[in-house]
Amino acid sequence: MSKRILMVEDEAPIREMVKIILEQNGYETIEAEDYDIALEKIGEPYPDLILLDWMLPGGSGVQLAKKLKQLEFVKDIPIIMLTARGEEEDKVRGLDAGADDYVTKPFSPKELIARIKAVIRRATPMSNDDLIEFNGLSLDPVSHRVSVNSSPIDMGPTEFKLLHFFMTHTERVFSREQLLNNVWGTNVYVEDRTVDVHIRRLRKAISAAGHDDMIQTVRGAGYRFSTR
């Protein structure tokens, strides 16, 4: 069954171009040209992903992203911001608003489809018991073991939780606050810089075969787990 993508873009030529790209790659496309129509178009069957332009009539893409994340039935739908705004500060604003990724115009069809596939793959629920493996780095949630090229490595419980979160949310940038909320929990008071300490410990633990490079610092934004 083809994935459904809601494309929110006010410029008709761009909508048409993106629609052709999406349909050539097997996606079903729903179109909306402004803030209000986008809200109207989000209903059952819900889209699997939203391509969201930054500048829209009736409200900004950032405002719409924040609104969607407050709605119970659509808050888990992944969002890719599609915009000409390429400044780092703007990217951080988009990610903080709830966007899962950020594609800057102009973009190539291959890049857009690759980003869509990656975000949908990350958003697809996986069993909490599934073994996770990237380039020889393996994490087993059931036995609570981590290994590099089949050799077991030791790490503390917080580093294990941090690694598990990263490996199940690859290629996405997370701020310190987002990591605190997802790994430590919202009811625990921990300073933001504590995240940096545990990131250093985690990198050291998986550094034997060079896997520490997978945990990347994104200046001004946070951290991501990437194999690229």
GUVOVEX-927575 format. One record per residue (C-alpha): residue in three letters; x, y negated, z. Coordinates in Angstrom, 3 decimals. Layout:
N
 residuo        x        y        z
     Ala        X        Y        Z
...
END
This chain:
228
 residuo        x        y        z
     Met    0.000    0.000    0.000
     Ser    1.468   -3.360   -1.011
     Lys    2.334   -5.935    1.620
     Arg    0.224   -9.105    1.709
     Ile    2.024  -12.450    1.868
     Leu    0.378  -15.784    2.624
     Met    2.221  -18.546    0.795
     Val    1.592  -22.025    2.215
     Glu    2.989  -24.574   -0.230
     Asp    1.467  -27.863   -1.456
     Glu    3.355  -28.051   -4.777
     Ala    1.499  -26.018   -7.413
     Pro    4.548  -25.299   -9.655
     Ile    6.462  -23.847   -6.694
     Arg    3.438  -21.784   -5.635
     Glu    3.146  -20.384   -9.153
     Met    6.855  -19.586   -9.374
     Val    6.925  -17.861   -5.976
     Lys    3.713  -15.960   -6.757
     Ile    5.293  -14.546   -9.922
     Ile    8.419  -13.517   -7.985
     Leu    6.341  -11.845   -5.273
     Glu    4.018   -9.989   -7.646
     Gln    6.950   -8.777   -9.764
     Asn    8.279   -7.175   -6.583
     Gly    5.004   -5.512   -5.642
     Tyr    3.613   -7.982   -3.092
     Glu    0.011   -9.188   -2.931
     Thr   -0.107  -12.990   -2.704
     Ile   -2.566  -15.281   -0.920
     Glu   -2.191  -19.008   -1.582
     Ala   -2.866  -22.075    0.549
     Glu   -1.973  -25.642   -0.370
     Asp   -2.365  -27.384    2.974
     Tyr   -2.539  -26.960    6.756
     Asp   -6.312  -26.475    7.046
     Ile   -6.661  -24.072    4.123
     Ala   -3.801  -21.996    5.551
     Leu   -5.731  -21.575    8.808
     Glu   -8.840  -20.592    6.821
     Lys   -6.936  -17.980    4.810
     Ile   -5.559  -16.211    7.879
     Gly   -8.151  -13.551    8.572
     Glu   -8.702   -9.827    8.180
     Pro   -7.018   -8.183    6.443
     Tyr   -4.200  -10.208    7.957
     Pro   -1.084  -11.012    5.931
     Asp    2.082   -9.065    6.656
     Leu    4.209  -12.214    6.360
     Ile    3.777  -15.974    5.944
     Leu    5.937  -18.134    3.659
     Leu    5.540  -21.599    5.126
     Asp    6.616  -24.915    3.601
     Trp    7.916  -27.582    5.995
     Met    5.975  -30.551    4.589
     Leu    2.224  -30.026    4.158
     Pro   -0.870  -32.209    3.803
     Gly   -2.784  -32.248    7.077
     Gly    0.132  -31.225    9.285
     Ser    3.715  -30.002    9.150
     Gly    4.844  -26.433    8.740
     Val    6.412  -26.628   12.204
     Gln    3.056  -27.645   13.692
     Leu    1.341  -24.789   11.865
     Ala    3.938  -22.267   13.042
     Lys    3.409  -23.375   16.651
     Lys   -0.368  -23.139   16.199
     Leu   -0.185  -19.625   14.759
     Lys    2.010  -18.399   17.613
     Gln   -0.753  -19.448   20.037
     Leu   -3.434  -17.361   18.274
     Glu   -3.740  -13.851   19.698
     Phe   -4.432  -11.933   16.484
     Val   -1.800  -13.607   14.314
     Lys    1.007  -14.514   16.712
     Asp    3.069  -11.462   15.714
     Ile    2.916  -12.133   11.961
     Pro    6.470  -13.044   10.884
     Ile    7.076  -16.475    9.356
     Ile    9.735  -17.614    6.895
     Met   10.137  -21.373    6.596
     Leu   10.554  -22.379    2.947
     Thr   11.848  -25.914    2.679
     Ala   14.302  -28.394    1.233
     Arg   15.381  -29.457    4.733
     Gly   18.746  -27.782    5.235
     Glu   20.169  -29.628    8.235
     Glu   21.142  -27.448   11.189
     Glu   18.900  -29.432   13.549
     Asp   15.906  -28.795   11.287
     Lys   16.682  -25.077   11.161
     Val   16.755  -24.943   14.955
     Arg   13.403  -26.771   15.115
     Gly   11.880  -24.266   12.725
     Leu   13.215  -21.269   14.647
     Asp   12.128  -22.744   17.977
     Ala    8.623  -23.215   16.551
     Gly    8.422  -19.471   15.969
     Ala    9.833  -18.977   12.468
     Asp   11.675  -15.695   11.947
     Asp   13.897  -16.940    9.146
     Tyr   14.646  -20.023    7.103
     Val   15.164  -20.256    3.323
     Thr   16.399  -23.552    1.910
     Lys   15.273  -24.785   -1.511
     Pro   16.490  -24.258   -4.148
     Phe   16.759  -20.508   -3.672
     Ser   17.248  -17.543   -5.969
     Pro   14.497  -14.930   -6.399
     Lys   16.916  -12.249   -5.154
     Glu   17.645  -14.178   -1.956
     Leu   13.945  -14.774   -1.269
     Ile   12.999  -11.113   -1.746
     Ala   15.975   -9.954    0.336
     Arg   14.926  -12.265    3.194
     Ile   11.298  -11.103    2.950
     Lys   12.297   -7.436    3.048
     Ala   14.611   -8.018    6.019
     Val   11.995   -9.914    8.035
     Ile    9.235   -7.370    7.316
     Arg   11.615   -4.547    8.247
     Arg   12.439   -6.239   11.557
     Ala    8.753   -6.839   12.265
     Thr    7.746   -3.225   11.623
     Pro    7.131   -1.597   14.991
     Met    9.550    1.168   15.874
     Ser    9.342    3.679   18.674
     Asn   11.118    2.661   21.849
     Asp   12.639    6.156   21.799
     Asp   14.203    5.924   18.339
     Leu   17.981    6.207   18.025
     Ile   19.378    2.998   16.519
     Glu   22.565    2.979   14.441
     Phe   24.481    0.328   12.494
     Asn   27.883    0.980   10.901
     Gly   28.824    3.640   13.447
     Leu   27.482    1.753   16.484
     Ser   24.705    3.877   18.017
     Leu   22.302    3.205   20.872
     Asp   20.025    5.868   22.349
     Pro   17.235    4.289   24.459
     Val   16.227    7.667   25.937
     Ser   19.602    8.763   27.300
     His   20.737    5.163   27.805
     Arg   23.968    5.888   25.937
     Val   25.950    3.759   23.511
     Ser   28.641    5.142   21.246
     Val   31.006    3.877   18.565
     Asn   31.773    6.437   15.846
     Ser   30.495    9.163   18.219
     Ser   32.805    8.063   21.058
     Pro   30.846    6.996   24.163
     Ile   31.437    3.507   25.551
     Asp   30.548    2.053   28.931
     Met   28.600   -1.122   29.534
     Gly   26.451   -2.624   32.270
     Pro   22.632   -2.440   32.274
     Thr   22.206   -6.053   31.188
     Glu   24.628   -5.614   28.286
     Phe   22.724   -2.466   27.290
     Lys   19.392   -4.354   27.281
     Leu   20.967   -7.216   25.350
     Leu   22.424   -4.851   22.732
     His   19.116   -2.982   22.424
     Phe   17.282   -6.257   21.811
     Phe   19.826   -7.378   19.210
     Met   19.794   -4.035   17.370
     Thr   15.996   -4.069   17.131
     His   15.927   -7.705   15.944
     Thr   18.749   -7.874   13.410
     Glu   19.642  -10.895   11.251
     Arg   17.557  -13.304   13.344
     Val   19.017  -16.187   15.343
     Phe   17.950  -16.381   19.003
     Ser   18.543  -19.331   21.282
     Arg   19.821  -18.746   24.820
     Glu   16.333  -19.462   26.137
     Gln   14.774  -16.890   23.810
     Leu   17.331  -14.272   24.883
     Leu   16.661  -15.044   28.541
     Asn   12.918  -14.621   28.048
     Asn   13.225  -11.379   26.069
     Val   16.054   -9.661   27.951
     Trp   15.873  -11.025   31.499
     Gly   12.135  -11.820   31.532
     Thr   10.186  -15.024   32.048
     Asn    9.832  -14.567   35.806
     Val   13.567  -14.506   36.524
     Tyr   15.536  -17.700   37.060
     Val   18.864  -17.444   35.283
     Glu   20.953  -20.296   33.896
     Asp   21.348  -20.507   30.121
     Arg   25.138  -20.120   30.319
     Thr   24.688  -16.712   31.961
     Val   23.794  -15.483   28.473
     Asp   27.263  -16.495   27.241
     Val   28.911  -14.441   29.996
     His   26.982  -11.296   29.061
     Ile   27.578  -11.887   25.344
     Arg   31.339  -11.916   26.051
     Arg   31.072   -8.699   28.090
     Leu   29.024   -7.029   25.354
     Arg   31.468   -8.049   22.641
     Lys   34.355   -6.685   24.683
     Ala   32.547   -3.376   25.241
     Ile   31.975   -2.769   21.509
     Ser   35.212   -4.312   20.248
     Ala   37.253   -1.085   19.932
     Ala   36.218   -0.513   16.303
     Gly   35.560   -4.153   15.470
     His   31.822   -4.098   16.127
     Asp   32.068   -7.256   18.228
     Asp   31.925   -9.170   14.921
     Met   28.285   -8.098   14.581
     Ile   27.315  -10.416   17.439
     Gln   27.683  -13.777   15.789
     Thr   27.610  -17.247   17.298
     Val   25.490  -19.700   15.300
     Arg   26.648  -23.164   16.274
     Gly   23.864  -25.313   17.688
     Ala   21.311  -22.489   17.455
     Gly   22.317  -19.407   19.443
     Tyr   23.312  -15.840   18.583
     Arg   22.388  -13.181   16.038
     Phe   23.205   -9.532   15.399
     Ser   24.235   -9.066   11.782
     Thr   26.026   -6.497    9.645
     Arg   26.814   -9.170    7.029
END
